[in-house]
Amino acid sequence: MVSFVLNVMGVAGTLLSIVLLKFVGRRPIMLVGGVLQCVSMLTFAIVGVVAPGSMTAARVLAAFTLLYEFFYSASWGPLGFVLASEIPSTELRAKTLALAIGVNWACTLTLASWLPYALNPTIGNLGAKLGFIFGPLIGIGTIWMYFCLPETSRRSLEQLDELFIKVCISFIEFHPVIPANHMF
């Protein structure tokens, strides 16, 4: 039953993201989604460590798993692909998107291979403590997005190219490879 509800939460979150994309920018959706995912994971881990094996803890763990799925499906899940298709330069879009999807699948394969061992009671026995790994990772990703992810909605591809060219030029001017006083 929980698996069915988990899938329903995923579909509901994805449908919500389609509506939100029209009215809210990509950046706010990603940031709020990241914060809510991080809170869900950390709450999941704390409850799993504080009250392992209790019926109340099991219900709370199930609830926060469902909330996490909803928040992920409403933000990072679908918007990751949207941003991956909007941000690359026009000339490199196909190669960048192919590389991004390849890295995504490599990470998914690695996680799918590692996770059973981490959850196995005789090997990793992490259980709910996995939230202490994934929560901070999501938090770091959210902080990175806050400082590095521009708003891409309502901008043309040419405007996005120009935005990143300006950022690259300002970065190069601020961090020169060879300081001016060390020139020949």
BELGI-V521092 format. One record per pair of residues at least 12 apart in sequence whose C-alpha atoms are under 6 Angstrom apart, sorted by the first residue. I is the first residue (numbers start at 1). J is the second residue. D is the distance in whole Angstrom. If there is no record, write none. Layout:
# BELGI-V521092
I/J/D + I/J/D
This chain:
# BELGI-V521092
6/66/6 + 9/70/5 + 10/69/6 + 10/70/5 + 10/73/5 + 13/70/5 + 13/73/5 + 13/74/4 + 14/73/5 + 14/74/5 + 16/74/6 + 17/74/5 + 25/153/6 + 27/151/5 + 29/75/6 + 30/75/5 + 30/76/6 + 31/142/6 + 33/71/6 + 33/75/5 + 34/142/5 + 37/68/5 + 38/135/5 + 38/138/6 + 38/139/6 + 40/64/6 + 40/68/6 + 41/131/5 + 41/135/5 + 42/131/5 + 42/135/5 + 44/61/6 + 45/128/5 + 45/129/5 + 45/131/5 + 45/132/6 + 48/128/5 + 89/161/6
